[in-house]
């Protein structure tokens, strides 16, 4: 069997993983695809999960405003908890 055909088969097998690599459930889609992708139902389930999962959001150029003191700061990375350097008030971001 030609190597190109093998690579195309592997790429086809991992279509659900490729489709869901930017989602919140990317690792789960990969594991399902890897372990049960050889079954048609497992492959279809992984593909549906990949397309139905919300994308992982990156916070870019957002402005954080403290609700307590009004302090403003530019945010350029993903954060879950911001502590205001001005007053110490903590705000949780999901």
PyMOL Python script that loads the backbone (N, CA, C, O; Angstrom):
from pymol import cmd

cmd.read_pdbstr("""\
ATOM      1  N   UNK A   1       0.849  -1.177   0.000  1.00  0.00           N
ATOM      2  CA  UNK A   1       0.000   0.000   0.000  1.00  0.00           C
ATOM      3  C   UNK A   1       0.895   1.241   0.000  1.00  0.00           C
ATOM      4  O   UNK A   1       1.826   1.331   0.800  1.00  0.00           O
ATOM      5  N   UNK A   2       0.624   2.184  -0.877  1.00  0.00           N
ATOM      6  CA  UNK A   2       1.463   3.398  -0.962  1.00  0.00           C
ATOM      7  C   UNK A   2       1.382   4.240   0.309  1.00  0.00           C
ATOM      8  O   UNK A   2       0.320   4.332   0.925  1.00  0.00           O
ATOM      9  N   UNK A   3       2.483   4.844   0.699  1.00  0.00           N
ATOM     10  CA  UNK A   3       2.508   5.670   1.925  1.00  0.00           C
ATOM     11  C   UNK A   3       1.531   6.846   1.882  1.00  0.00           C
ATOM     12  O   UNK A   3       0.990   7.242   2.915  1.00  0.00           O
ATOM     13  N   UNK A   4       1.306   7.400   0.699  1.00  0.00           N
ATOM     14  CA  UNK A   4       0.380   8.519   0.586  1.00  0.00           C
ATOM     15  C   UNK A   4      -1.032   8.085   0.942  1.00  0.00           C
ATOM     16  O   UNK A   4      -1.771   8.837   1.578  1.00  0.00           O
ATOM     17  N   UNK A   5      -1.410   6.891   0.541  1.00  0.00           N
ATOM     18  CA  UNK A   5      -2.729   6.371   0.858  1.00  0.00           C
ATOM     19  C   UNK A   5      -2.892   6.145   2.362  1.00  0.00           C
ATOM     20  O   UNK A   5      -3.965   6.380   2.919  1.00  0.00           O
ATOM     21  N   UNK A   6      -1.833   5.691   3.007  1.00  0.00           N
ATOM     22  CA  UNK A   6      -1.858   5.495   4.463  1.00  0.00           C
ATOM     23  C   UNK A   6      -2.028   6.832   5.173  1.00  0.00           C
ATOM     24  O   UNK A   6      -2.823   6.940   6.106  1.00  0.00           O
ATOM     25  N   UNK A   7      -1.289   7.853   4.741  1.00  0.00           N
ATOM     26  CA  UNK A   7      -1.404   9.185   5.352  1.00  0.00           C
ATOM     27  C   UNK A   7      -2.791   9.781   5.144  1.00  0.00           C
ATOM     28  O   UNK A   7      -3.331  10.420   6.046  1.00  0.00           O
ATOM     29  N   UNK A   8      -3.369   9.579   3.968  1.00  0.00           N
ATOM     30  CA  UNK A   8      -4.720  10.074   3.718  1.00  0.00           C
ATOM     31  C   UNK A   8      -5.736   9.343   4.591  1.00  0.00           C
ATOM     32  O   UNK A   8      -6.689   9.957   5.071  1.00  0.00           O
ATOM     33  N   UNK A   9      -5.546   8.053   4.800  1.00  0.00           N
ATOM     34  CA  UNK A   9      -6.432   7.287   5.673  1.00  0.00           C
ATOM     35  C   UNK A   9      -6.360   7.762   7.111  1.00  0.00           C
ATOM     36  O   UNK A   9      -7.385   7.883   7.782  1.00  0.00           O
ATOM     37  N   UNK A  10      -5.148   8.032   7.588  1.00  0.00           N
ATOM     38  CA  UNK A  10      -4.969   8.544   8.957  1.00  0.00           C
ATOM     39  C   UNK A  10      -5.602   9.931   9.092  1.00  0.00           C
ATOM     40  O   UNK A  10      -6.255  10.221  10.094  1.00  0.00           O
ATOM     41  N   UNK A  11      -5.407  10.784   8.083  1.00  0.00           N
ATOM     42  CA  UNK A  11      -6.006  12.124   8.113  1.00  0.00           C
ATOM     43  C   UNK A  11      -7.530  12.033   8.134  1.00  0.00           C
ATOM     44  O   UNK A  11      -8.185  12.781   8.860  1.00  0.00           O
ATOM     45  N   UNK A  12      -8.095  11.123   7.343  1.00  0.00           N
ATOM     46  CA  UNK A  12      -9.549  10.949   7.329  1.00  0.00           C
ATOM     47  C   UNK A  12     -10.045  10.448   8.680  1.00  0.00           C
ATOM     48  O   UNK A  12     -11.079  10.901   9.170  1.00  0.00           O
ATOM     49  N   UNK A  13      -9.318   9.525   9.275  1.00  0.00           N
ATOM     50  CA  UNK A  13      -9.695   8.958  10.571  1.00  0.00           C
ATOM     51  C   UNK A  13      -9.772  10.044  11.647  1.00  0.00           C
ATOM     52  O   UNK A  13     -10.649  10.009  12.510  1.00  0.00           O
ATOM     53  N   UNK A  14      -8.856  11.002  11.589  1.00  0.00           N
ATOM     54  CA  UNK A  14      -8.793  12.045  12.619  1.00  0.00           C
ATOM     55  C   UNK A  14      -9.494  13.344  12.218  1.00  0.00           C
ATOM     56  O   UNK A  14      -9.200  14.394  12.789  1.00  0.00           O
ATOM     57  N   UNK A  15     -10.402  13.298  11.263  1.00  0.00           N
ATOM     58  CA  UNK A  15     -11.173  14.496  10.899  1.00  0.00           C
ATOM     59  C   UNK A  15     -11.906  15.088  12.103  1.00  0.00           C
ATOM     60  O   UNK A  15     -11.886  16.308  12.262  1.00  0.00           O
ATOM     61  N   UNK A  16     -12.556  14.288  12.963  1.00  0.00           N
ATOM     62  CA  UNK A  16     -13.207  14.899  14.139  1.00  0.00           C
ATOM     63  C   UNK A  16     -12.227  15.632  15.058  1.00  0.00           C
ATOM     64  O   UNK A  16     -12.550  16.693  15.592  1.00  0.00           O
ATOM     65  N   UNK A  17     -11.040  15.071  15.240  1.00  0.00           N
ATOM     66  CA  UNK A  17     -10.030  15.727  16.078  1.00  0.00           C
ATOM     67  C   UNK A  17      -9.563  17.024  15.440  1.00  0.00           C
ATOM     68  O   UNK A  17      -9.401  18.031  16.128  1.00  0.00           O
ATOM     69  N   UNK A  18      -9.347  17.008  14.138  1.00  0.00           N
ATOM     70  CA  UNK A  18      -8.913  18.209  13.425  1.00  0.00           C
ATOM     71  C   UNK A  18     -10.002  19.282  13.484  1.00  0.00           C
ATOM     72  O   UNK A  18      -9.709  20.464  13.665  1.00  0.00           O
ATOM     73  N   UNK A  19     -11.261  18.858  13.329  1.00  0.00           N
ATOM     74  CA  UNK A  19     -12.381  19.814  13.353  1.00  0.00           C
ATOM     75  C   UNK A  19     -12.581  20.419  14.739  1.00  0.00           C
ATOM     76  O   UNK A  19     -13.049  21.552  14.851  1.00  0.00           O
ATOM     77  N   UNK A  20     -12.237  19.688  15.794  1.00  0.00           N
ATOM     78  CA  UNK A  20     -12.498  20.180  17.141  1.00  0.00           C
ATOM     79  C   UNK A  20     -11.279  20.615  17.918  1.00  0.00           C
ATOM     80  O   UNK A  20     -11.334  20.693  19.145  1.00  0.00           O
ATOM     81  N   UNK A  21     -10.172  20.905  17.240  1.00  0.00           N
ATOM     82  CA  UNK A  21      -8.949  21.223  17.980  1.00  0.00           C
ATOM     83  C   UNK A  21      -8.983  22.564  18.693  1.00  0.00           C
ATOM     84  O   UNK A  21      -8.172  22.785  19.592  1.00  0.00           O
ATOM     85  N   UNK A  22      -9.882  23.469  18.333  1.00  0.00           N
ATOM     86  CA  UNK A  22      -9.969  24.763  19.017  1.00  0.00           C
ATOM     87  C   UNK A  22     -11.147  24.836  19.979  1.00  0.00           C
ATOM     88  O   UNK A  22     -11.489  25.920  20.452  1.00  0.00           O
ATOM     89  N   UNK A  23     -11.767  23.709  20.274  1.00  0.00           N
ATOM     90  CA  UNK A  23     -12.924  23.725  21.154  1.00  0.00           C
ATOM     91  C   UNK A  23     -12.524  23.458  22.599  1.00  0.00           C
ATOM     92  O   UNK A  23     -11.403  23.036  22.881  1.00  0.00           O
ATOM     93  N   UNK A  24     -13.456  23.710  23.502  1.00  0.00           N
ATOM     94  CA  UNK A  24     -13.191  23.451  24.919  1.00  0.00           C
ATOM     95  C   UNK A  24     -13.031  21.965  25.197  1.00  0.00           C
ATOM     96  O   UNK A  24     -12.340  21.588  26.142  1.00  0.00           O
ATOM     97  N   UNK A  25     -13.655  21.119  24.393  1.00  0.00           N
ATOM     98  CA  UNK A  25     -13.605  19.677  24.597  1.00  0.00           C
ATOM     99  C   UNK A  25     -12.633  18.990  23.652  1.00  0.00           C
ATOM    100  O   UNK A  25     -12.841  17.827  23.307  1.00  0.00           O
ATOM    101  N   UNK A  26     -11.592  19.665  23.228  1.00  0.00           N
ATOM    102  CA  UNK A  26     -10.666  19.116  22.238  1.00  0.00           C
ATOM    103  C   UNK A  26     -10.021  17.813  22.710  1.00  0.00           C
ATOM    104  O   UNK A  26      -9.887  16.879  21.919  1.00  0.00           O
ATOM    105  N   UNK A  27      -9.628  17.730  23.953  1.00  0.00           N
ATOM    106  CA  UNK A  27      -8.987  16.498  24.433  1.00  0.00           C
ATOM    107  C   UNK A  27      -9.980  15.347  24.494  1.00  0.00           C
ATOM    108  O   UNK A  27      -9.622  14.208  24.195  1.00  0.00           O
ATOM    109  N   UNK A  28     -11.214  15.625  24.876  1.00  0.00           N
ATOM    110  CA  UNK A  28     -12.238  14.589  24.906  1.00  0.00           C
ATOM    111  C   UNK A  28     -12.578  14.075  23.513  1.00  0.00           C
ATOM    112  O   UNK A  28     -12.761  12.874  23.314  1.00  0.00           O
ATOM    113  N   UNK A  29     -12.662  14.990  22.552  1.00  0.00           N
ATOM    114  CA  UNK A  29     -12.922  14.598  21.170  1.00  0.00           C
ATOM    115  C   UNK A  29     -11.782  13.727  20.662  1.00  0.00           C
ATOM    116  O   UNK A  29     -12.015  12.720  19.993  1.00  0.00           O
ATOM    117  N   UNK A  30     -10.553  14.113  20.978  1.00  0.00           N
ATOM    118  CA  UNK A  30      -9.390  13.330  20.546  1.00  0.00           C
ATOM    119  C   UNK A  30      -9.421  11.921  21.142  1.00  0.00           C
ATOM    120  O   UNK A  30      -9.191  10.942  20.431  1.00  0.00           O
ATOM    121  N   UNK A  31      -9.701  11.815  22.430  1.00  0.00           N
ATOM    122  CA  UNK A  31      -9.717  10.493  23.074  1.00  0.00           C
ATOM    123  C   UNK A  31     -10.830   9.624  22.504  1.00  0.00           C
ATOM    124  O   UNK A  31     -10.614   8.442  22.233  1.00  0.00           O
ATOM    125  N   UNK A  32     -12.018  10.194  22.319  1.00  0.00           N
ATOM    126  CA  UNK A  32     -13.117   9.436  21.720  1.00  0.00           C
ATOM    127  C   UNK A  32     -12.767   9.001  20.315  1.00  0.00           C
ATOM    128  O   UNK A  32     -13.015   7.857  19.934  1.00  0.00           O
ATOM    129  N   UNK A  33     -12.192   9.908  19.543  1.00  0.00           N
ATOM    130  CA  UNK A  33     -11.801   9.591  18.173  1.00  0.00           C
ATOM    131  C   UNK A  33     -10.720   8.524  18.135  1.00  0.00           C
ATOM    132  O   UNK A  33     -10.760   7.630  17.289  1.00  0.00           O
ATOM    133  N   UNK A  34      -9.758   8.607  19.038  1.00  0.00           N
ATOM    134  CA  UNK A  34      -8.661   7.649  19.068  1.00  0.00           C
ATOM    135  C   UNK A  34      -9.135   6.256  19.471  1.00  0.00           C
ATOM    136  O   UNK A  34      -8.765   5.263  18.845  1.00  0.00           O
ATOM    137  N   UNK A  35      -9.964   6.187  20.528  1.00  0.00           N
ATOM    138  CA  UNK A  35     -10.352   4.889  21.066  1.00  0.00           C
ATOM    139  C   UNK A  35     -11.555   4.257  20.370  1.00  0.00           C
ATOM    140  O   UNK A  35     -11.599   3.039  20.200  1.00  0.00           O
ATOM    141  N   UNK A  36     -12.526   5.069  19.968  1.00  0.00           N
ATOM    142  CA  UNK A  36     -13.731   4.505  19.369  1.00  0.00           C
ATOM    143  C   UNK A  36     -13.974   4.960  17.936  1.00  0.00           C
ATOM    144  O   UNK A  36     -15.022   4.666  17.359  1.00  0.00           O
ATOM    145  N   UNK A  37     -13.019   5.670  17.363  1.00  0.00           N
ATOM    146  CA  UNK A  37     -13.183   6.147  15.993  1.00  0.00           C
ATOM    147  C   UNK A  37     -13.228   5.034  14.967  1.00  0.00           C
ATOM    148  O   UNK A  37     -13.746   5.227  13.867  1.00  0.00           O
ATOM    149  N   UNK A  38     -12.694   3.874  15.310  1.00  0.00           N
ATOM    150  CA  UNK A  38     -12.713   2.747  14.361  1.00  0.00           C
ATOM    151  C   UNK A  38     -14.119   2.209  14.168  1.00  0.00           C
ATOM    152  O   UNK A  38     -14.398   1.550  13.166  1.00  0.00           O
ATOM    153  N   UNK A  39     -15.017   2.484  15.124  1.00  0.00           N
ATOM    154  CA  UNK A  39     -16.421   2.138  14.923  1.00  0.00           C
ATOM    155  C   UNK A  39     -17.076   3.324  14.230  1.00  0.00           C
ATOM    156  O   UNK A  39     -16.720   4.471  14.502  1.00  0.00           O
ATOM    157  N   UNK A  40     -17.992   3.077  13.373  1.00  0.00           N
ATOM    158  CA  UNK A  40     -18.648   4.168  12.646  1.00  0.00           C
ATOM    159  C   UNK A  40     -19.395   5.073  13.621  1.00  0.00           C
ATOM    160  O   UNK A  40     -19.375   6.295  13.474  1.00  0.00           O
ATOM    161  N   UNK A  41     -20.048   4.482  14.608  1.00  0.00           N
ATOM    162  CA  UNK A  41     -20.804   5.276  15.587  1.00  0.00           C
ATOM    163  C   UNK A  41     -19.867   6.152  16.417  1.00  0.00           C
ATOM    164  O   UNK A  41     -20.185   7.313  16.673  1.00  0.00           O
ATOM    165  N   UNK A  42     -18.718   5.618  16.843  1.00  0.00           N
ATOM    166  CA  UNK A  42     -17.748   6.405  17.606  1.00  0.00           C
ATOM    167  C   UNK A  42     -17.184   7.554  16.799  1.00  0.00           C
ATOM    168  O   UNK A  42     -16.992   8.652  17.321  1.00  0.00           O
ATOM    169  N   UNK A  43     -16.917   7.304  15.522  1.00  0.00           N
ATOM    170  CA  UNK A  43     -16.372   8.350  14.645  1.00  0.00           C
ATOM    171  C   UNK A  43     -17.400   9.461  14.453  1.00  0.00           C
ATOM    172  O   UNK A  43     -17.059  10.642  14.515  1.00  0.00           O
ATOM    173  N   UNK A  44     -18.655   9.084  14.218  1.00  0.00           N
ATOM    174  CA  UNK A  44     -19.720  10.070  14.022  1.00  0.00           C
ATOM    175  C   UNK A  44     -19.970  10.842  15.323  1.00  0.00           C
ATOM    176  O   UNK A  44     -20.182  12.055  15.292  1.00  0.00           O
ATOM    177  N   UNK A  45     -19.947  10.146  16.458  1.00  0.00           N
ATOM    178  CA  UNK A  45     -20.137  10.823  17.746  1.00  0.00           C
ATOM    179  C   UNK A  45     -19.027  11.845  17.989  1.00  0.00           C
ATOM    180  O   UNK A  45     -19.296  12.951  18.458  1.00  0.00           O
ATOM    181  N   UNK A  46     -17.787  11.484  17.675  1.00  0.00           N
ATOM    182  CA  UNK A  46     -16.669  12.423  17.841  1.00  0.00           C
ATOM    183  C   UNK A  46     -16.826  13.621  16.916  1.00  0.00           C
ATOM    184  O   UNK A  46     -16.526  14.752  17.298  1.00  0.00           O
ATOM    185  N   UNK A  47     -17.293  13.373  15.707  1.00  0.00           N
ATOM    186  CA  UNK A  47     -17.487  14.471  14.755  1.00  0.00           C
ATOM    187  C   UNK A  47     -18.601  15.408  15.220  1.00  0.00           C
ATOM    188  O   UNK A  47     -18.459  16.628  15.133  1.00  0.00           O
ATOM    189  N   UNK A  48     -19.692  14.854  15.708  1.00  0.00           N
ATOM    190  CA  UNK A  48     -20.791  15.682  16.215  1.00  0.00           C
ATOM    191  C   UNK A  48     -20.339  16.481  17.437  1.00  0.00           C
ATOM    192  O   UNK A  48     -20.660  17.663  17.562  1.00  0.00           O
ATOM    193  N   UNK A  49     -19.590  15.834  18.339  1.00  0.00           N
ATOM    194  CA  UNK A  49     -19.093  16.514  19.537  1.00  0.00           C
ATOM    195  C   UNK A  49     -18.150  17.653  19.160  1.00  0.00           C
ATOM    196  O   UNK A  49     -18.175  18.721  19.773  1.00  0.00           O
ATOM    197  N   UNK A  50     -17.316  17.415  18.145  1.00  0.00           N
ATOM    198  CA  UNK A  50     -16.366  18.443  17.715  1.00  0.00           C
ATOM    199  C   UNK A  50     -17.085  19.668  17.167  1.00  0.00           C
ATOM    200  O   UNK A  50     -16.677  20.799  17.433  1.00  0.00           O
ATOM    201  N   UNK A  51     -18.144  19.452  16.407  1.00  0.00           N
ATOM    202  CA  UNK A  51     -18.852  20.588  15.818  1.00  0.00           C
ATOM    203  C   UNK A  51     -19.866  21.229  16.762  1.00  0.00           C
ATOM    204  O   UNK A  51     -20.284  22.364  16.532  1.00  0.00           O
ATOM    205  N   UNK A  52     -20.266  20.530  17.809  1.00  0.00           N
ATOM    206  CA  UNK A  52     -21.240  21.114  18.727  1.00  0.00           C
ATOM    207  C   UNK A  52     -20.599  21.774  19.942  1.00  0.00           C
ATOM    208  O   UNK A  52     -21.292  22.447  20.706  1.00  0.00           O
ATOM    209  N   UNK A  53     -19.299  21.598  20.138  1.00  0.00           N
ATOM    210  CA  UNK A  53     -18.606  22.201  21.281  1.00  0.00           C
ATOM    211  C   UNK A  53     -18.299  23.666  20.999  1.00  0.00           C
ATOM    212  O   UNK A  53     -17.923  24.019  19.881  1.00  0.00           O
ATOM    213  N   UNK A  54     -18.456  24.520  22.007  1.00  0.00           N
ATOM    214  CA  UNK A  54     -18.101  25.928  21.810  1.00  0.00           C
ATOM    215  C   UNK A  54     -16.592  26.086  21.699  1.00  0.00           C
ATOM    216  O   UNK A  54     -15.825  25.332  22.297  1.00  0.00           O
ATOM    217  N   UNK A  55     -16.188  27.076  20.926  1.00  0.00           N
ATOM    218  CA  UNK A  55     -14.763  27.320  20.752  1.00  0.00           C
ATOM    219  C   UNK A  55     -14.168  27.929  22.017  1.00  0.00           C
ATOM    220  O   UNK A  55     -14.832  28.664  22.748  1.00  0.00           O
ATOM    221  N   UNK A  56     -12.909  27.607  22.252  1.00  0.00           N
ATOM    222  CA  UNK A  56     -12.152  28.190  23.369  1.00  0.00           C
ATOM    223  C   UNK A  56     -11.900  29.651  23.026  1.00  0.00           C
ATOM    224  O   UNK A  56     -11.342  29.961  21.973  1.00  0.00           O
ATOM    225  N   UNK A  57     -12.302  30.526  23.894  1.00  0.00           N
ATOM    226  CA  UNK A  57     -12.158  31.958  23.646  1.00  0.00           C
ATOM    227  C   UNK A  57     -10.850  32.464  24.248  1.00  0.00           C
ATOM    228  O   UNK A  57     -10.499  32.133  25.380  1.00  0.00           O
ATOM    229  N   UNK A  58     -10.157  33.251  23.483  1.00  0.00           N
ATOM    230  CA  UNK A  58      -8.970  33.935  23.958  1.00  0.00           C
ATOM    231  C   UNK A  58      -9.337  35.402  24.168  1.00  0.00           C
ATOM    232  O   UNK A  58      -9.911  36.035  23.282  1.00  0.00           O
ATOM    233  N   UNK A  59      -9.011  35.931  25.321  1.00  0.00           N
ATOM    234  CA  UNK A  59      -9.282  37.331  25.605  1.00  0.00           C
ATOM    235  C   UNK A  59      -8.169  38.149  24.966  1.00  0.00           C
ATOM    236  O   UNK A  59      -6.997  37.991  25.306  1.00  0.00           O
ATOM    237  N   UNK A  60      -8.543  39.021  24.039  1.00  0.00           N
ATOM    238  CA  UNK A  60      -7.543  39.827  23.360  1.00  0.00           C
ATOM    239  C   UNK A  60      -8.006  41.275  23.326  1.00  0.00           C
ATOM    240  O   UNK A  60      -9.091  41.594  22.839  1.00  0.00           O
ATOM    241  N   UNK A  61      -7.172  42.119  23.843  1.00  0.00           N
ATOM    242  CA  UNK A  61      -7.400  43.558  23.817  1.00  0.00           C
ATOM    243  C   UNK A  61      -8.720  43.968  24.475  1.00  0.00           C
ATOM    244  O   UNK A  61      -9.383  44.901  24.022  1.00  0.00           O
ATOM    245  N   UNK A  62      -9.085  43.281  25.520  1.00  0.00           N
ATOM    246  CA  UNK A  62     -10.252  43.670  26.288  1.00  0.00           C
ATOM    247  C   UNK A  62      -9.818  44.696  27.321  1.00  0.00           C
ATOM    248  O   UNK A  62      -8.658  44.732  27.731  1.00  0.00           O
ATOM    249  N   UNK A  63     -10.738  45.507  27.724  1.00  0.00           N
ATOM    250  CA  UNK A  63     -10.459  46.479  28.772  1.00  0.00           C
ATOM    251  C   UNK A  63     -11.166  45.997  30.042  1.00  0.00           C
ATOM    252  O   UNK A  63     -12.386  45.828  30.062  1.00  0.00           O
ATOM    253  N   UNK A  64     -10.388  45.780  31.087  1.00  0.00           N
ATOM    254  CA  UNK A  64     -10.937  45.401  32.391  1.00  0.00           C
ATOM    255  C   UNK A  64     -11.251  46.677  33.144  1.00  0.00           C
ATOM    256  O   UNK A  64     -10.405  47.564  33.261  1.00  0.00           O
ATOM    257  N   UNK A  65     -12.460  46.767  33.651  1.00  0.00           N
ATOM    258  CA  UNK A  65     -12.864  47.891  34.484  1.00  0.00           C
ATOM    259  C   UNK A  65     -13.324  47.345  35.821  1.00  0.00           C
ATOM    260  O   UNK A  65     -14.237  46.521  35.877  1.00  0.00           O
ATOM    261  N   UNK A  66     -12.705  47.794  36.888  1.00  0.00           N
ATOM    262  CA  UNK A  66     -13.087  47.369  38.233  1.00  0.00           C
ATOM    263  C   UNK A  66     -14.451  47.958  38.570  1.00  0.00           C
ATOM    264  O   UNK A  66     -14.675  49.159  38.424  1.00  0.00           O
ATOM    265  N   UNK A  67     -15.364  47.088  39.025  1.00  0.00           N
ATOM    266  CA  UNK A  67     -16.703  47.542  39.373  1.00  0.00           C
ATOM    267  C   UNK A  67     -16.729  48.352  40.660  1.00  0.00           C
ATOM    268  O   UNK A  67     -17.684  49.083  40.925  1.00  0.00           O
ATOM    269  N   UNK A  68     -15.691  48.219  41.446  1.00  0.00           N
ATOM    270  CA  UNK A  68     -15.671  48.891  42.746  1.00  0.00           C
ATOM    271  C   UNK A  68     -15.074  50.297  42.656  1.00  0.00           C
ATOM    272  O   UNK A  68     -15.654  51.253  43.170  1.00  0.00           O
ATOM    273  N   UNK A  69     -13.906  50.421  41.998  1.00  0.00           N
ATOM    274  CA  UNK A  69     -13.226  51.715  41.994  1.00  0.00           C
ATOM    275  C   UNK A  69     -13.107  52.352  40.608  1.00  0.00           C
ATOM    276  O   UNK A  69     -12.700  53.509  40.499  1.00  0.00           O
ATOM    277  N   UNK A  70     -13.460  51.603  39.531  1.00  0.00           N
ATOM    278  CA  UNK A  70     -13.404  52.173  38.193  1.00  0.00           C
ATOM    279  C   UNK A  70     -12.056  52.073  37.509  1.00  0.00           C
ATOM    280  O   UNK A  70     -11.889  52.608  36.413  1.00  0.00           O
ATOM    281  N   UNK A  71     -11.077  51.398  38.127  1.00  0.00           N
ATOM    282  CA  UNK A  71      -9.754  51.229  37.541  1.00  0.00           C
ATOM    283  C   UNK A  71      -9.868  50.506  36.203  1.00  0.00           C
ATOM    284  O   UNK A  71     -10.630  49.545  36.090  1.00  0.00           O
ATOM    285  N   UNK A  72      -9.124  50.950  35.186  1.00  0.00           N
ATOM    286  CA  UNK A  72      -9.165  50.334  33.861  1.00  0.00           C
ATOM    287  C   UNK A  72      -7.799  49.782  33.482  1.00  0.00           C
ATOM    288  O   UNK A  72      -6.764  50.384  33.771  1.00  0.00           O
ATOM    289  N   UNK A  73      -7.816  48.604  32.817  1.00  0.00           N
ATOM    290  CA  UNK A  73      -6.573  47.961  32.404  1.00  0.00           C
ATOM    291  C   UNK A  73      -6.846  47.163  31.131  1.00  0.00           C
ATOM    292  O   UNK A  73      -7.911  46.562  30.988  1.00  0.00           O
ATOM    293  N   UNK A  74      -5.885  47.157  30.206  1.00  0.00           N
ATOM    294  CA  UNK A  74      -5.990  46.359  28.992  1.00  0.00           C
ATOM    295  C   UNK A  74      -5.578  44.923  29.298  1.00  0.00           C
ATOM    296  O   UNK A  74      -4.567  44.693  29.962  1.00  0.00           O
ATOM    297  N   UNK A  75      -6.364  43.953  28.813  1.00  0.00           N
ATOM    298  CA  UNK A  75      -6.076  42.544  29.055  1.00  0.00           C
ATOM    299  C   UNK A  75      -5.762  41.899  27.717  1.00  0.00           C
ATOM    300  O   UNK A  75      -6.547  42.023  26.776  1.00  0.00           O
ATOM    301  N   UNK A  76      -4.627  41.210  27.612  1.00  0.00           N
ATOM    302  CA  UNK A  76      -4.270  40.585  26.346  1.00  0.00           C
ATOM    303  C   UNK A  76      -4.010  39.081  26.468  1.00  0.00           C
ATOM    304  O   UNK A  76      -3.455  38.481  25.547  1.00  0.00           O
ATOM    305  N   UNK A  77      -4.394  38.477  27.561  1.00  0.00           N
ATOM    306  CA  UNK A  77      -4.276  37.026  27.695  1.00  0.00           C
ATOM    307  C   UNK A  77      -5.508  36.482  28.393  1.00  0.00           C
ATOM    308  O   UNK A  77      -6.292  37.243  28.962  1.00  0.00           O
ATOM    309  N   UNK A  78      -5.683  35.163  28.351  1.00  0.00           N
ATOM    310  CA  UNK A  78      -6.841  34.539  28.983  1.00  0.00           C
ATOM    311  C   UNK A  78      -6.641  34.538  30.490  1.00  0.00           C
ATOM    312  O   UNK A  78      -5.605  34.109  30.997  1.00  0.00           O
ATOM    313  N   UNK A  79      -7.637  35.019  31.182  1.00  0.00           N
ATOM    314  CA  UNK A  79      -7.555  35.076  32.635  1.00  0.00           C
ATOM    315  C   UNK A  79      -8.848  34.554  33.232  1.00  0.00           C
ATOM    316  O   UNK A  79      -9.905  34.661  32.612  1.00  0.00           O
ATOM    317  N   UNK A  80      -8.777  33.997  34.414  1.00  0.00           N
ATOM    318  CA  UNK A  80      -9.957  33.559  35.132  1.00  0.00           C
ATOM    319  C   UNK A  80     -10.265  34.452  36.317  1.00  0.00           C
ATOM    320  O   UNK A  80     -11.422  34.576  36.719  1.00  0.00           O
ATOM    321  N   UNK A  81      -9.249  35.069  36.878  1.00  0.00           N
ATOM    322  CA  UNK A  81      -9.455  35.920  38.035  1.00  0.00           C
ATOM    323  C   UNK A  81      -8.563  37.148  37.890  1.00  0.00           C
ATOM    324  O   UNK A  81      -7.360  37.038  37.655  1.00  0.00           O
ATOM    325  N   UNK A  82      -9.164  38.291  38.031  1.00  0.00           N
ATOM    326  CA  UNK A  82      -8.404  39.542  37.963  1.00  0.00           C
ATOM    327  C   UNK A  82      -8.559  40.235  39.307  1.00  0.00           C
ATOM    328  O   UNK A  82      -9.671  40.406  39.805  1.00  0.00           O
ATOM    329  N   UNK A  83      -7.454  40.625  39.876  1.00  0.00           N
ATOM    330  CA  UNK A  83      -7.459  41.387  41.121  1.00  0.00           C
ATOM    331  C   UNK A  83      -7.081  42.818  40.775  1.00  0.00           C
ATOM    332  O   UNK A  83      -6.027  43.074  40.192  1.00  0.00           O
ATOM    333  N   UNK A  84      -7.926  43.716  41.129  1.00  0.00           N
ATOM    334  CA  UNK A  84      -7.674  45.125  40.846  1.00  0.00           C
ATOM    335  C   UNK A  84      -6.444  45.577  41.628  1.00  0.00           C
ATOM    336  O   UNK A  84      -6.419  45.459  42.853  1.00  0.00           O
ATOM    337  N   UNK A  85      -5.416  46.095  40.935  1.00  0.00           N
ATOM    338  CA  UNK A  85      -4.222  46.558  41.655  1.00  0.00           C
ATOM    339  C   UNK A  85      -4.464  47.839  42.448  1.00  0.00           C
ATOM    340  O   UNK A  85      -3.671  48.199  43.318  1.00  0.00           O
ATOM    341  N   UNK A  86      -5.553  48.517  42.146  1.00  0.00           N
ATOM    342  CA  UNK A  86      -5.848  49.777  42.822  1.00  0.00           C
ATOM    343  C   UNK A  86      -6.527  49.548  44.175  1.00  0.00           C
ATOM    344  O   UNK A  86      -6.130  50.148  45.174  1.00  0.00           O
ATOM    345  N   UNK A  87      -7.568  48.668  44.215  1.00  0.00           N
ATOM    346  CA  UNK A  87      -8.321  48.499  45.451  1.00  0.00           C
ATOM    347  C   UNK A  87      -8.356  47.060  45.965  1.00  0.00           C
ATOM    348  O   UNK A  87      -8.825  46.816  47.076  1.00  0.00           O
ATOM    349  N   UNK A  88      -7.863  46.096  45.165  1.00  0.00           N
ATOM    350  CA  UNK A  88      -7.830  44.707  45.606  1.00  0.00           C
ATOM    351  C   UNK A  88      -9.100  43.932  45.345  1.00  0.00           C
ATOM    352  O   UNK A  88      -9.174  42.755  45.697  1.00  0.00           O
ATOM    353  N   UNK A  89     -10.116  44.551  44.734  1.00  0.00           N
ATOM    354  CA  UNK A  89     -11.379  43.880  44.412  1.00  0.00           C
ATOM    355  C   UNK A  89     -11.115  42.797  43.372  1.00  0.00           C
ATOM    356  O   UNK A  89     -10.414  43.039  42.389  1.00  0.00           O
ATOM    357  N   UNK A  90     -11.679  41.586  43.584  1.00  0.00           N
ATOM    358  CA  UNK A  90     -11.463  40.484  42.658  1.00  0.00           C
ATOM    359  C   UNK A  90     -12.712  40.260  41.808  1.00  0.00           C
ATOM    360  O   UNK A  90     -13.837  40.284  42.307  1.00  0.00           O
ATOM    361  N   UNK A  91     -12.486  40.043  40.519  1.00  0.00           N
ATOM    362  CA  UNK A  91     -13.561  39.767  39.584  1.00  0.00           C
ATOM    363  C   UNK A  91     -13.230  38.469  38.858  1.00  0.00           C
ATOM    364  O   UNK A  91     -12.095  38.280  38.419  1.00  0.00           O
ATOM    365  N   UNK A  92     -14.200  37.578  38.728  1.00  0.00           N
ATOM    366  CA  UNK A  92     -13.970  36.292  38.086  1.00  0.00           C
ATOM    367  C   UNK A  92     -14.481  36.350  36.658  1.00  0.00           C
ATOM    368  O   UNK A  92     -15.605  36.783  36.406  1.00  0.00           O
ATOM    369  N   UNK A  93     -13.650  35.912  35.731  1.00  0.00           N
ATOM    370  CA  UNK A  93     -14.024  35.810  34.318  1.00  0.00           C
ATOM    371  C   UNK A  93     -14.017  34.350  33.918  1.00  0.00           C
ATOM    372  O   UNK A  93     -13.106  33.612  34.296  1.00  0.00           O
ATOM    373  N   UNK A  94     -15.004  33.921  33.168  1.00  0.00           N
ATOM    374  CA  UNK A  94     -15.073  32.537  32.695  1.00  0.00           C
ATOM    375  C   UNK A  94     -14.683  32.458  31.247  1.00  0.00           C
ATOM    376  O   UNK A  94     -14.679  31.373  30.666  1.00  0.00           O
TER     377      UNK A  94
END
""", "prot")
cmd.dss("prot")
cmd.show_as("cartoon", "prot")
cmd.util.cbc("prot")
cmd.orient("prot")
